[in-house]
């Protein structure tokens, strides 16, 4: 009996589907101590093809690559960074530095194994520490110096990365200005932190209907163009909390993988479970346990 069109289409789709290589992070990362707790690897499926819109390949960008070396430079204040718990080069090292380096190693291994470059970081509720996790993970990756990394503040309703870094709004062009048409240059969005070797796309003015803006042709073109024009860079996106807005679910299909940040004694367990379920169809690398208290040789410390 001849196969129906639907049956043939299903077989062709299965033939084209490529399995995801390597296992995801199967541990819960303890940022403050670097210790891990074994857990079951989450089910993962291949995401929508890179640079795609609603499942269809987007047209390739005709613009030249962004030259990160020519980006506007900003010198940060170590005192401000320390006060905001941002990693800085110091002696002795900050207590959380080793844990972030381990998180970096595990994340990069999976990103490189699967040829991924776009990582989103989110949480169930505000206050879990997702923005600081995104910043410090990006700084830890940038410390390798051989791997370009661009940190993008995609929490359009509450952009905060510039505040953590002690950067004032007059020093950069905000992402919302670009998405809403007040700035037309993608190159001018990228700023470079001299000492950290980190590149950033920062937010300034809050946007109320942020999910509509991200789902718009301009929002999708921004994500595609940024990926196309930074072909060698790891892109880390600080996303809003999952249970506060639908922004992360709008953006997730255009990313390669995600991390979920959970604060000890933070969001209720049912909220964390709900957030994890909402990410079930995407590549969830793992869960980062934040704000723990661990004992060191000199006593207790927290982060």
PLY file of the C-alpha trace (Angstrom):
ply
format ascii 1.0
element vertex 303
property float x
property float y
property float z
element edge 302
property int vertex1
property int vertex2
end_header
0.00 0.00 0.00
1.39 3.42 -0.96
2.38 5.60 1.94
0.34 8.71 2.59
1.85 12.14 2.20
1.81 12.62 5.99
3.65 9.33 6.58
6.31 10.25 4.03
6.69 13.71 5.57
7.17 12.21 9.05
9.83 9.82 7.75
11.65 12.67 6.00
11.57 14.78 9.17
13.01 11.91 11.22
15.77 11.40 8.68
16.75 15.05 8.81
16.72 15.20 12.61
20.21 15.06 14.15
20.68 13.89 17.73
22.15 16.31 20.25
25.71 15.31 21.04
26.95 14.92 24.58
25.05 14.93 27.81
23.70 18.04 29.48
24.90 19.27 32.83
23.58 16.57 35.12
24.59 18.34 38.28
23.27 21.17 40.37
26.10 23.73 40.51
26.85 25.17 43.95
28.29 28.56 43.08
29.78 29.31 46.42
31.72 26.12 47.03
32.15 24.55 43.60
30.61 21.32 44.88
28.07 19.43 42.79
25.22 17.10 43.57
24.55 14.34 41.05
21.14 14.39 39.43
19.37 13.04 36.43
20.21 14.57 33.07
17.22 16.42 31.68
15.61 15.35 28.45
16.73 17.63 25.67
15.73 18.08 22.09
17.42 19.93 19.24
16.36 23.57 19.16
15.14 25.43 16.10
17.90 25.73 13.53
20.35 28.59 14.18
19.31 32.03 12.90
15.69 30.99 12.35
12.34 32.71 12.73
9.30 30.63 13.67
11.05 27.50 12.46
12.03 28.92 9.07
15.62 29.92 8.19
16.12 33.66 8.32
17.96 35.40 5.50
21.70 35.63 6.08
22.97 39.00 7.24
24.77 40.94 4.53
26.45 43.25 6.99
30.14 42.71 7.88
31.14 41.16 11.23
31.16 43.47 14.24
34.75 44.35 15.09
34.85 43.94 18.86
38.31 45.50 19.03
36.79 48.77 17.78
33.92 48.87 20.29
33.64 51.78 22.70
35.65 50.99 25.84
34.63 51.47 29.46
36.88 51.27 32.53
35.07 49.88 35.55
35.64 50.68 39.22
36.91 47.70 41.25
35.35 49.07 44.40
31.91 49.19 42.80
32.32 45.72 41.33
33.34 44.25 44.69
30.45 45.94 46.45
28.09 44.40 43.88
29.73 40.95 44.16
31.04 41.02 40.62
34.23 39.02 40.04
37.45 41.03 39.83
41.06 39.94 39.62
42.35 40.03 43.18
44.64 38.39 45.65
43.33 36.56 47.59
40.63 35.36 45.23
36.96 35.96 45.96
35.25 32.95 47.55
32.94 32.32 44.59
35.61 32.56 41.87
36.46 28.86 41.87
32.80 27.87 41.58
32.25 30.19 38.62
35.32 28.81 36.90
33.98 25.27 37.32
30.59 26.37 36.00
32.38 27.97 33.04
34.25 24.76 32.26
31.12 22.62 32.35
29.05 25.05 30.29
31.74 25.58 27.65
32.27 21.85 27.28
28.63 21.32 26.38
28.42 24.44 24.22
31.45 23.43 22.19
30.46 19.77 21.93
27.16 20.76 20.33
28.48 23.77 18.41
26.23 26.08 20.42
26.88 29.79 20.98
23.70 31.31 22.45
23.03 30.71 26.15
20.10 32.17 28.08
20.11 32.52 31.87
16.83 32.84 33.74
15.11 32.07 37.07
11.63 31.31 38.34
11.15 34.56 40.27
12.97 37.88 40.76
15.70 37.92 43.40
17.25 34.53 42.59
20.51 36.09 41.34
20.25 35.35 37.62
21.75 38.68 36.48
24.79 38.35 38.73
25.21 34.74 37.60
25.13 35.86 33.96
27.70 38.59 34.64
30.14 36.42 36.57
29.85 33.48 34.17
30.57 35.84 31.27
33.58 37.31 33.11
34.88 33.81 33.87
34.63 32.87 30.19
36.25 36.13 29.10
39.16 35.38 31.46
40.29 32.71 28.99
41.07 35.59 26.60
40.98 33.17 23.65
37.17 33.03 23.63
35.24 36.21 22.77
32.08 36.56 24.86
29.26 39.09 24.63
26.86 39.58 27.56
23.41 40.84 26.50
20.93 42.39 28.94
17.67 41.04 27.52
15.69 41.73 30.69
14.00 44.66 28.99
11.55 45.35 31.82
14.25 45.58 34.47
17.66 46.12 32.84
20.22 45.94 35.64
23.54 44.71 34.30
24.90 48.24 33.83
24.13 48.99 37.49
26.04 45.94 38.69
28.99 47.07 36.60
28.81 50.67 37.80
28.17 52.01 34.29
25.99 55.10 33.81
23.50 55.34 30.95
25.37 58.20 29.26
28.25 55.78 28.53
26.31 53.50 26.14
23.39 53.16 23.74
20.59 51.13 25.32
19.15 48.05 23.63
15.59 49.41 23.85
16.68 52.47 21.82
17.83 50.15 19.04
14.79 47.88 19.13
12.39 50.84 19.08
14.20 52.54 16.21
15.87 55.44 18.04
19.29 54.00 17.13
20.07 52.18 13.89
23.62 50.94 14.48
24.09 47.48 15.92
27.83 48.12 16.10
27.30 51.03 18.49
25.36 48.85 20.93
28.44 46.82 21.87
30.75 48.22 24.56
33.93 46.63 25.88
35.11 46.40 29.49
38.84 46.91 29.23
40.15 44.98 32.25
37.70 42.07 32.03
38.03 41.55 28.27
34.23 41.36 28.26
31.88 42.83 25.67
28.32 43.88 26.54
25.03 44.97 25.02
23.33 46.86 27.84
19.80 47.98 28.60
18.81 51.33 30.03
15.19 52.45 29.70
12.62 49.85 30.87
10.12 48.58 28.28
6.58 47.73 29.37
5.43 45.46 26.50
8.78 43.80 26.14
7.54 40.43 24.86
5.76 42.14 21.96
8.98 43.95 21.10
11.07 40.77 21.26
8.57 38.89 19.09
8.47 41.68 16.52
10.48 41.52 13.27
12.92 44.05 14.76
13.45 41.92 17.87
13.99 38.72 15.94
16.26 40.49 13.44
18.37 41.78 16.34
18.98 38.25 17.68
19.74 36.86 14.22
22.00 39.75 13.21
23.91 39.66 16.49
24.56 35.95 15.99
25.52 36.35 12.33
27.79 39.31 12.88
29.63 37.80 15.86
30.46 34.39 14.40
33.22 33.55 16.89
31.62 34.82 20.10
29.72 33.08 22.88
26.53 35.08 23.49
25.11 35.08 27.03
21.62 36.52 27.47
20.29 37.67 30.84
16.57 36.87 30.54
13.66 37.94 32.78
12.21 35.52 35.35
10.04 32.81 33.80
7.01 33.28 36.05
7.02 37.08 35.84
6.69 37.53 32.06
6.53 35.50 28.86
9.72 37.10 27.47
11.94 34.03 28.09
9.54 31.76 26.19
9.50 34.20 23.28
13.30 34.20 23.08
14.06 30.56 24.02
13.35 29.08 20.55
16.06 31.35 19.14
18.68 30.27 21.72
20.74 27.10 21.84
20.58 26.34 25.58
19.47 27.70 28.95
20.52 27.73 32.60
18.01 28.02 35.46
19.20 29.90 38.57
17.72 28.89 41.92
18.49 30.68 45.18
18.73 28.71 48.39
15.65 29.58 50.47
14.41 31.59 47.49
11.47 30.79 45.22
9.02 28.14 46.50
9.60 24.60 45.26
6.37 24.60 43.26
7.52 27.74 41.41
10.83 26.12 40.55
9.05 23.00 39.31
6.73 25.14 37.20
9.68 27.02 35.70
11.47 23.76 34.90
8.36 22.38 33.18
8.08 25.46 31.01
11.65 24.82 29.79
11.13 21.10 29.16
11.00 21.49 25.38
14.29 23.40 25.27
17.91 22.47 25.99
18.24 23.05 29.73
21.91 22.57 30.60
21.35 22.51 34.33
20.34 24.36 37.49
22.65 26.78 39.28
22.19 26.86 43.07
22.83 30.41 44.24
23.13 32.26 47.56
24.35 29.29 49.55
26.35 29.46 52.76
29.42 27.25 52.96
32.22 26.84 55.47
35.81 27.64 54.54
39.02 27.35 56.55
38.50 30.91 57.78
34.91 30.43 58.81
31.60 30.89 57.04
30.95 32.99 53.98
27.95 33.58 51.82
27.35 34.87 48.31
0 1
1 2
2 3
3 4
4 5
5 6
6 7
7 8
8 9
9 10
10 11
11 12
12 13
13 14
14 15
15 16
16 17
17 18
18 19
19 20
20 21
21 22
22 23
23 24
24 25
25 26
26 27
27 28
28 29
29 30
30 31
31 32
32 33
33 34
34 35
35 36
36 37
37 38
38 39
39 40
40 41
41 42
42 43
43 44
44 45
45 46
46 47
47 48
48 49
49 50
50 51
51 52
52 53
53 54
54 55
55 56
56 57
57 58
58 59
59 60
60 61
61 62
62 63
63 64
64 65
65 66
66 67
67 68
68 69
69 70
70 71
71 72
72 73
73 74
74 75
75 76
76 77
77 78
78 79
79 80
80 81
81 82
82 83
83 84
84 85
85 86
86 87
87 88
88 89
89 90
90 91
91 92
92 93
93 94
94 95
95 96
96 97
97 98
98 99
99 100
100 101
101 102
102 103
103 104
104 105
105 106
106 107
107 108
108 109
109 110
110 111
111 112
112 113
113 114
114 115
115 116
116 117
117 118
118 119
119 120
120 121
121 122
122 123
123 124
124 125
125 126
126 127
127 128
128 129
129 130
130 131
131 132
132 133
133 134
134 135
135 136
136 137
137 138
138 139
139 140
140 141
141 142
142 143
143 144
144 145
145 146
146 147
147 148
148 149
149 150
150 151
151 152
152 153
153 154
154 155
155 156
156 157
157 158
158 159
159 160
160 161
161 162
162 163
163 164
164 165
165 166
166 167
167 168
168 169
169 170
170 171
171 172
172 173
173 174
174 175
175 176
176 177
177 178
178 179
179 180
180 181
181 182
182 183
183 184
184 185
185 186
186 187
187 188
188 189
189 190
190 191
191 192
192 193
193 194
194 195
195 196
196 197
197 198
198 199
199 200
200 201
201 202
202 203
203 204
204 205
205 206
206 207
207 208
208 209
209 210
210 211
211 212
212 213
213 214
214 215
215 216
216 217
217 218
218 219
219 220
220 221
221 222
222 223
223 224
224 225
225 226
226 227
227 228
228 229
229 230
230 231
231 232
232 233
233 234
234 235
235 236
236 237
237 238
238 239
239 240
240 241
241 242
242 243
243 244
244 245
245 246
246 247
247 248
248 249
249 250
250 251
251 252
252 253
253 254
254 255
255 256
256 257
257 258
258 259
259 260
260 261
261 262
262 263
263 264
264 265
265 266
266 267
267 268
268 269
269 270
270 271
271 272
272 273
273 274
274 275
275 276
276 277
277 278
278 279
279 280
280 281
281 282
282 283
283 284
284 285
285 286
286 287
287 288
288 289
289 290
290 291
291 292
292 293
293 294
294 295
295 296
296 297
297 298
298 299
299 300
300 301
301 302
